[in-house]
Amino acid sequence: MAEPAILLSPRFFAALKKLSDADVARTEEALRALAGCFGQPHRHAGISIRRLRHNVFECRAGLKIRLLFRAKAQILEVFFVGSHDEVRRLVRDL
């Protein structure tokens, strides 16, 4: 099975600009790991992928930063990056 493609939304890029350089580097690492790990539970232990809503998932990029993404066929649409509290507020409003 081929790895899914990663699609980064404009909202993701806007949120990324607010992060420190170190958090941006951790986010890039998590994005590289995401496509190879999604759908394979034993491989994604390091980035801790969790389902939050029907097709909305979260993965970790370090201790503080979380990525939110939607799974659609062979595409993972990453639409937000931020702290745990920011993610909670956003998911509550979805």
Disulfide bonds with the S-S distance in Angstrom:
none
